[in-house]
Amino acid sequence: MTGQDNGWVANLGKIPDRDAPAGQLAHRLRELADRAPATSLRRFADLINYAPTTISEALSGKARSVPTPEVIRAICDACKAEEPIRAQLRDMRAEAIKSKPLSPTPVDPSPLDPTPVDPSTPDPVYRRRDWQIAAGLVVMVVMVVGLIVGSGGSSDDLCRGPGMLRSGQFHECVGVTDGAAIFAPELGLQTVLGRIKQENDTVVGSGAPFVSIGYVVPLPRNDTSGWLTSLRHELQGAYLAQWRANHRDGLGDIPLIRLLIVNVGEQARQQSAVIPEVLQRVADPAEHLVAVAGLSESLDATKDAIQSLSNAGIPMIASRLTADDLSTTPGQPVRGLFQIAPTTSAQTAVAAGVLKPVATLLVQDINQDDAYTNALAEQFRMVFISPPTGRLLEPERYDSALPGVDNAFVQMVSNICIKQPAAIYYAGRGANLPGFLAALAGRPCQQLKIDLFTGSNAVNLTTTLRQQLAAGNPDGIAANLRANITLQYTGLAHPGMWSDQQRFLPASTRIFQQDCATCFTQVFPQEQLDDGSAIISYDALLVATRAIRSGISQQSNALFDPTAFTPGAMLQQMFRINQAAPVNGASGPTAFDEQGKTIDKPIPILQLNPDGTVTVIRSG
């Protein structure tokens, strides 16, 4: 193009002010778009996987319609733009953002505004049209949403953007996003994803050097087991750590942290479709992706993802992973994997220490595809039979991979009444625990007191119980716990431990404890901390930030080149987080051994009560 739009681009209309920063950016983008192999706006939109209205606004040159970094990157990818052009566009966008006119509507200046406005969003219709048009649009939106929800589907617009796709039998919305994608509205993640998107836009638009961290989550299709609540809390904790890192709150300032959400689908089954996108972004110098965090479930699919990332030399800071062996080659440690949470062996050692004095029955899930439950059972058995040997009764087994799990629990009850254990250790997933509790509550030997112990996965039962109580249902889990049953489990973290200020520094927990505009209680009101998920994910990002900034602590903004800071450079710094130089986090001091396992992490024993509260019984 030579100063005039050609082809389909000409139909976009005249740029309002070619000399303004937004106009210059739009003109440069139009020059690129005109090179693409597309003969219409519709075809170009299909080419870059965005809606035509999004593209027309991005290329309009309006001061209030500055395109997002993701849209600019998609246009560059489609037009095979070289890095110098991409860098120029990033600079032009930063100038356009700075010159963007202020909204006439009062806006809360807090960086944690609960209803953030995306800088790339066009001026809302109600500010540019009269109220009749706005009202008509609202009615249309309600009708469209009603049609979407009523049909049981979801709009493809919610799963658009570079790195997003639908995959698997249920066409799950998975992939990599900066917070722009919603995945599925019914998951209820809009608030936390909106905050992450706002912070990411601020980071990229600032013009300051940044690096990206991918946070891997296996989002389910629904919330039947309370698992989604824990994952939502994880994202909230990760966001708080990102915000603190970017606002000079005692964590340094170079570089800024951009947080990408990596959804690998329910039980990580879509990881093979998503991890290649992560690897592509690592290779893209514009992304500056140097590490991943999260990785929440110890499943075979997760192990495969971990191995792929390890083979590529990418550091992984796992939040809730507890299995001792997450390698696809058993017994061989995974290079680059660091686990924040106390391992299964550490948790079972604490539980076995409590139960050894009494006759204990092991109830074991023998599903061979579940690394967590297998490790839970084997580690508990090994500790229990080591000197001084405890009395371990003949185990009861079931296979969660087969149908009829609840039936198997009912059949176990008679044997439990015959064996008369003083305690039961349940080596299974929290998803099956309600069925086991129900079977125990209906046992014929009601006089037998059941002291039931299990691992950290039981935390999801807390959410399910609270949901039942909120719905006015006192006959579910609450009633089962009242049937002469106590349920205790080893947790990953809990705010009830923070009174021990020798192990938990006040400065490390204040963002969760204080009531301030940027604290957890104000940013995410009505949310709970006692599942430990927000705490443990916050620490995962805290550790990642420490490793990133330790490697460049002597450099200034002017000297730091984010493209020169590689995953390998970060991995080098991760090896230095040891007992001599731990990271003091909200879950306690974090230090790693030579295999990447956390050392001496405090482990609470928690009790779930019928009223939905969680009590710290012991802080190990």
HUSULHU-V879169 format. One record per backbone hydrogen bond with DSSP energy under -1.0 kcal/mol. CO is the residue of the C=O (numbers start at 0). NH is the residue of the N-H. E is the energy in kcal/mol with one decimal. If there is no record, write none. Layout:
CO;NH;E + CO;NH;E
//
This chain:
6;9;-1.2 + 7;10;-1.3 + 8;11;-1.9 + 9;12;-1.3 + 19;23;-2.8 + 20;24;-2.2 + 21;25;-2.3 + 22;26;-2.5 + 23;27;-2.2 + 24;28;-2.4 + 25;29;-2.5 + 26;30;-1.9 + 27;31;-1.7 + 28;32;-3.1 + 29;33;-2.1 + 31;34;-2.0 + 32;35;-1.1 + 35;37;-2.5 + 39;43;-2.3 + 40;44;-2.7 + 41;45;-2.3 + 42;46;-2.0 + 43;47;-1.8 + 44;49;-2.2 + 48;160;-1.2 + 50;54;-1.7 + 51;55;-2.8 + 52;56;-2.0 + 53;57;-2.2 + 54;58;-1.9 + 56;59;-1.2 + 61;64;-1.7 + 67;71;-2.1 + 68;72;-2.5 + 69;73;-2.2 + 70;74;-2.2 + 71;75;-2.5 + 72;76;-2.7 + 73;77;-2.4 + 74;78;-2.0 + 75;80;-2.6 + 81;85;-2.0 + 82;86;-2.9 + 83;87;-2.1 + 84;88;-2.4 + 85;89;-2.3 + 86;90;-2.2 + 87;91;-2.5 + 88;92;-2.6 + 89;93;-2.1 + 90;94;-2.0 + 91;95;-2.2 + 92;96;-2.6 + 93;97;-2.0 + 94;98;-1.7 + 96;99;-1.1 + 109;112;-1.3 + 117;120;-2.1 + 123;126;-1.9 + 124;127;-1.6 + 124;128;-1.7 + 129;133;-1.7 + 130;134;-2.6 + 131;135;-2.2 + 132;136;-2.4 + 133;137;-2.3 + 134;138;-2.1 + 135;139;-2.2 + 136;140;-2.8 + 137;141;-2.6 + 138;142;-2.3 + 139;143;-2.5 + 140;144;-2.9 + 141;145;-2.4 + 142;146;-2.1 + 143;147;-2.4 + 144;148;-3.0 + 145;149;-2.7 + 146;150;-1.7 + 147;152;-1.3 + 148;151;-1.3 + 154;157;-1.5 + 155;158;-1.6 + 157;181;-1.2 + 157;182;-1.2 + 160;163;-2.0 + 162;175;-1.5 + 164;173;-2.7 + 166;171;-2.0 + 167;170;-1.7 + 171;166;-2.2 + 173;164;-2.4 + 174;262;-2.6 + 176;260;-3.0 + 181;183;-2.2 + 183;186;-1.9 + 184;187;-1.9 + 188;192;-2.5 + 189;193;-2.4 + 190;194;-1.9 + 191;195;-2.2 + 192;196;-2.5 + 193;197;-2.3 + 194;198;-2.5 + 195;199;-2.6 + 196;200;-2.5 + 197;201;-2.0 + 198;202;-2.4 + 199;203;-2.7 + 200;204;-2.7 + 201;205;-1.1 + 208;255;-2.5 + 210;257;-2.8 + 211;289;-2.2 + 212;259;-2.7 + 213;292;-3.0 + 214;261;-3.0 + 215;294;-1.8 + 216;218;-1.2 + 216;263;-2.0 + 225;229;-1.3 + 226;230;-1.9 + 227;231;-2.8 + 228;232;-2.3 + 229;233;-1.9 + 230;234;-2.1 + 231;235;-2.0 + 232;236;-2.5 + 233;237;-2.5 + 234;238;-2.4 + 235;239;-2.3 + 236;240;-2.0 + 237;241;-2.3 + 238;242;-3.1 + 239;243;-2.6 + 240;244;-2.4 + 241;245;-1.9 + 243;248;-1.5 + 255;210;-2.2 + 257;212;-2.6 + 259;214;-3.7 + 260;176;-2.3 + 261;216;-2.8 + 262;174;-2.0 + 263;269;-2.0 + 264;267;-2.5 + 265;268;-1.9 + 267;270;-1.6 + 269;272;-1.3 + 269;273;-1.1 + 270;274;-3.0 + 273;276;-1.2 + 273;277;-1.4 + 274;278;-2.4 + 275;279;-2.1 + 276;280;-1.9 + 277;281;-1.9 + 278;282;-1.7 + 283;286;-1.7 + 283;287;-1.0 + 287;211;-3.2 + 290;213;-2.3 + 291;316;-2.4 + 292;215;-3.0 + 293;318;-2.5 + 296;298;-1.7 + 297;371;-1.5 + 298;302;-2.3 + 299;303;-2.1 + 300;304;-2.0 + 301;305;-2.7 + 302;306;-2.3 + 303;307;-2.1 + 304;308;-2.3 + 305;309;-2.6 + 306;310;-2.6 + 307;311;-1.1 + 308;313;-2.3 + 309;312;-1.9 + 314;291;-2.2 + 315;337;-2.7 + 316;293;-1.2 + 317;339;-2.5 + 321;343;-3.4 + 328;331;-2.3 + 333;336;-1.5 + 335;315;-3.3 + 337;317;-2.6 + 342;346;-2.4 + 343;347;-3.1 + 344;348;-1.9 + 345;349;-1.5 + 346;350;-2.3 + 347;351;-3.3 + 348;352;-1.9 + 349;353;-1.3 + 350;354;-2.0 + 351;355;-2.4 + 354;357;-2.2 + 358;421;-1.8 + 358;422;-1.4 + 359;392;-2.8 + 360;424;-3.1 + 361;395;-2.3 + 362;426;-3.4 + 363;397;-2.1 + 366;369;-1.5 + 368;299;-1.3 + 369;373;-1.8 + 370;374;-2.1 + 371;375;-2.4 + 372;376;-2.2 + 373;377;-2.4 + 374;378;-2.6 + 375;379;-1.8 + 376;380;-2.4 + 377;381;-2.4 + 378;382;-2.2 + 379;383;-2.4 + 380;384;-2.0 + 383;389;-2.7 + 390;359;-2.5 + 395;363;-2.8 + 397;365;-2.9 + 398;401;-1.7 + 403;407;-1.9 + 404;408;-1.9 + 405;409;-2.1 + 406;410;-2.0 + 407;411;-1.4 + 408;412;-1.1 + 411;415;-2.2 + 412;416;-2.4 + 413;417;-1.7 + 414;418;-2.8 + 415;419;-1.9 + 422;360;-2.4 + 423;452;-3.1 + 424;362;-2.6 + 426;364;-2.4 + 428;431;-1.0 + 431;435;-1.5 + 432;436;-2.7 + 433;437;-2.3 + 434;438;-1.9 + 435;439;-2.4 + 436;440;-2.5 + 437;441;-1.2 + 439;442;-1.7 + 443;445;-1.4 + 444;447;-1.9 + 449;485;-2.4 + 450;423;-2.5 + 451;487;-2.9 + 452;425;-3.0 + 453;489;-1.5 + 454;457;-1.7 + 455;458;-1.8 + 456;459;-1.3 + 457;460;-1.9 + 458;461;-1.1 + 459;463;-1.7 + 460;464;-2.7 + 461;465;-2.3 + 462;466;-2.3 + 463;467;-2.2 + 464;468;-2.5 + 465;469;-2.4 + 466;470;-1.5 + 467;472;-2.8 + 468;471;-1.5 + 475;479;-1.8 + 476;480;-2.5 + 477;481;-1.2 + 479;482;-1.3 + 480;484;-1.1 + 481;483;-1.5 + 483;449;-2.4 + 485;451;-2.8 + 486;607;-1.9 + 487;453;-1.2 + 488;605;-3.3 + 493;496;-1.8 + 494;497;-1.5 + 496;499;-1.8 + 498;500;-1.5 + 499;503;-1.8 + 504;507;-1.4 + 505;509;-1.2 + 508;511;-1.6 + 508;512;-1.6 + 509;513;-2.8 + 510;519;-2.8 + 515;518;-1.7 + 518;521;-1.0 + 518;522;-2.8 + 519;523;-2.7 + 523;526;-1.4 + 528;531;-2.2 + 531;535;-2.5 + 532;536;-2.2 + 533;537;-1.9 + 534;538;-1.8 + 535;539;-1.5 + 536;540;-2.0 + 537;541;-2.0 + 538;542;-2.7 + 539;543;-2.0 + 540;544;-2.5 + 541;545;-2.3 + 542;546;-2.4 + 543;547;-2.4 + 544;548;-2.7 + 545;549;-2.1 + 546;550;-1.0 + 551;554;-2.0 + 555;559;-2.3 + 560;563;-1.8 + 565;569;-1.9 + 566;570;-2.6 + 567;571;-1.9 + 568;572;-1.1 + 569;573;-2.0 + 570;574;-1.6 + 572;575;-1.2 + 573;576;-1.7 + 575;577;-1.3 + 576;591;-1.9 + 577;580;-1.0 + 582;589;-2.5 + 584;587;-1.1 + 587;584;-1.3 + 589;582;-2.4 + 590;598;-2.3 + 592;595;-1.8 + 595;338;-2.8 + 596;592;-2.3 + 602;619;-3.0 + 603;490;-2.8 + 604;616;-2.8 + 604;617;-1.5 + 605;488;-2.4 + 606;614;-2.4 + 608;611;-2.3 + 612;608;-2.7 + 614;606;-2.4 + 617;604;-3.4
//
